[in-house]
Amino acid sequence: MADRTEQQQQSHQEWLAQLDEASSAKQKSFIDGISSKLRRPLALTPPQHPYRGAPDFWRTFEWSEQERVDRFTDHFKSAGGHVVRLSDMDEVKRFVTDKATELSAKYIVRQNQEELDALGLEDALPAATVSTWNSDAGEAWKARAAEADIGVVVADYAAAYTGSITVLSSKDKGRSVSLLPTVLIAIIPLERLKTRLGEVLINFDEAGRESLPAGIHFISGPSRSADIENDLTIGVHGPGIVYALIVG
């Protein structure tokens, strides 16, 4: 009985080997046919990769402060966003209050950040309800963000070359604040505006896996979608209007 079982297993292995050989032959025939039509010999060795990651010249590439501002502005505007250059947080406060008044905003949600605490938006906008993310454990914060007219965040980083704002999420910095309101106002301290995205990403590598934030979000203008019949629509998956305030 044991001999019969062993013979069956051997026969089964031989059958699988024959199938594999036939499949390889068909694959080779197919690839040879393509190679013949392209009139190029079949490559039998993997291509050489002279670089691993970014080349050295890109790691040291850096724009001046003014050029970073100018390039970020051009790229962010080309994606449909708005960029405003401000000198200090007092001007930021005036911009936010003026914009809220202009838009007749009734509900504003902001991140729980010290820079935003100092703005005093709650007192500056008595006609609107200004709520701080996660300040009340019993509140349905996603719902509050979804009904907000304006969301206000302070960017953790920004990259001029890609025109991207980087916002990290945590218990005090819910991603819903930047994703769900109709209008997003993102404040970018000038010293956080880098030339390359690599200058931003290296911080996460150096911090290590255990120190990664709950979320890393890159914002390059208002929400844009053309999924249905290539019909461009603004604001489907996020804010339809985004203001980037470069401060300092």
N, C-alpha and C positions, 0 to 999 in steps of 0.2 A: 504493500500500500504506500509505503514511504517512497519507494522507487518511482511509483507512478506519479505521485505528487511532484517529485523533483523533476520528472520529465515534462510534466505540464508547465511548471514554472519556467524551465529552460526554453520550451517551445514558445511561451508567451513573451519572453525576453527577446528571442530571435525575431518574432513578429513585430515587436516595437522597434527593434533595430532596423528592420526592413522599411517600416513606415518612415522612420527618421531619415534614412538614406534616400528614399524616394522624394521626401519633402525637400531635402537639401539640394537634390538634383534639379527639382523644379525651380527652386529659388535661384540657383546659379544660372539656369537657362534664362530666367526672366531678367536678371540683372545683366547677363551677357548681351541680351537683346537690346536693352536700353543703352548699354555702353557702345554697342555697334552703331546704333542710330545716331548717338551723339558724337561718334568718331573719336572717342576718348578711351584710353586703356583703363581697365578696371583697377582702382586703387586697392592695393592689398595691405598697405600699412596705414595706421592712423595718422592724421595730419599733425604737424608740429604746432605747438602753442608757445610762442616765445614769451608771452606775458601771463602772469598769474595775478588776477585782480587788476587794479588800475596801474598803468605804467608810471614810472617815477616822475615824468614831467607833469602828469596830471595831479599827482599828490601834492606838488608844490605850487600849482597854479592858483593865483589869487588876484582879485581885482582890488582897486583902491576903494575906500569907503564910498565916495561919490559914485563910482562906477557900479558898485553893488546896488546902491539905491536906484540908479538909472536903469540898470538891466532888470532888476526885480520889477520895477514899475512897468517897463515895456512888456515883459512876459506875462505879468499878472493881468494887465489891461487887455492883452491880446486874447486872453481866455475869457474875457467878459467881466473881470473884477474891477474894482475901483481902488485906487491908491491915493492916500493923502499923507503929506509930509508935515509933521507937527514937531514943535520944539520941546514941549514938556507935557507932563500929565495934566496940568491945568487946561491946556489946549485940548487934550483928549476929552476931558470932562465937558468942555463947551461943545465939542463936536458931537458927542453922544447925546447930550441933552437937546441940542438943536435938531439933530436928526430924529430923535424920538418925537419932538414937537412937530416937526415937518410931516412925519408919517402918521401922526395921531396915534402913537403906540399906546396901548392900554396895559400890556403885560410884557415885562422884560425879565429875562433870566440871565444870571451871570455866574461865572465860576467862583468858587470859594477861595480867592487869592488875595494876598495882602495888598497888592497893587490896586485891585478893584475896591477893596475896603476903603482905601484912602480917597477914592474918587467921590464918595458920598452921594451916589446916584439916588439913593432912597429919599434924601432930603431935597435934592435938586430937581426931582421929577414927582411932585406931589400928585399930579393928575394920573400917574401910572403906578401900577403895582410892580415893584422891583424885588425879585426873589433871588436868594443866594442858594446855589446848588447844595443839596444834602444838609441844609441847616436845620431841617426838621425831619426826624426819622420817620414820622408818620405820614409824610407827604408823598403823593404819587408823582415823583419828579419827572419821569418820562412824559407823563401826560401834561405836566406843567410846561415842559420844554416844547412839546408838540403844539400847544396853543399859544406860545409866545410870539409876539411880533418881532422882537429883537433878542438875539443871544450875544453876550459879550464875553470874550475870552482874552487872555494874555498868551501870546505864542511862546512856546519854549524855544523854538528855533525857526529860521527861515533860510531858504537857499535862493540866491539871486539867479544862478544859471538856469534853474528849472522854474523859477517863479512860484515856489512852493512854500507854504507855511506848515510847520510841524507843531501839532498839538498833542500832548500826552494826556492820558486819562488816568484817574485815580479816584478815591472816594470823595475827594473835594473838587475834582475836575471831571465831571461826567461828559462823555462824548456826545450825549444828546444835546448839550448846549450849543455845540457847533454844527450838529447835523439836522436838528428838527425845526428851529425857528424859521420864520419867513426871511428875516434879514440877519446876517452875521456880521459883527464888528470884531475884527481881530487886531489886537494891539501888539506891535512888534517893536520891542526895545532895539535901538540901532545896533548895540553890541551883540545881539543875537542873530543879526543878518549876516550869514556866511556867503562865501562865493559858491562853493560846491556842496552838493548833497552829501558827499563823502565826509565832509567836516562835521555833519550832523550825525551820520550813522556810526562813526567811529566811537562816539560817546557810549552808545549802547553796547558795542563790542567790549570796550574797556570796563564797563560796569559789570559784565558777566550775566549769564542767564538768570541767576537767582535775583538779580536787581532790575530786571526788565519791568517797565510799567505795564499796567493792565491793557493799555492800547496805545498804538503809535499811529497818528492820523496825519496824512498829507493833504493839504487843501490848496488847490491851484485855481481858485476862482469859483464861481457859482456852479451848482449842479447842472450838468448838461447830459442829455440822453437823446440818441437817435435810433433806439432799438427797433422801433416800429416804422417800417417803410422808409427808413432814413429821414424821418421828419424830426428835425432838431427841436427839442423842447427843453426849456430852462426851468429848474426848480422842482423836478419830479422826485429826485432822490436826496434832496437837501435844500439849503437856502437858495433862493433864486437871485438874491442880491448879497454880495460880499464886499465889505470895506476892509482894506488892510491899512492900518494907521502906523506908519513908521515914525517912531518917537525918539528924539534925542539929538 
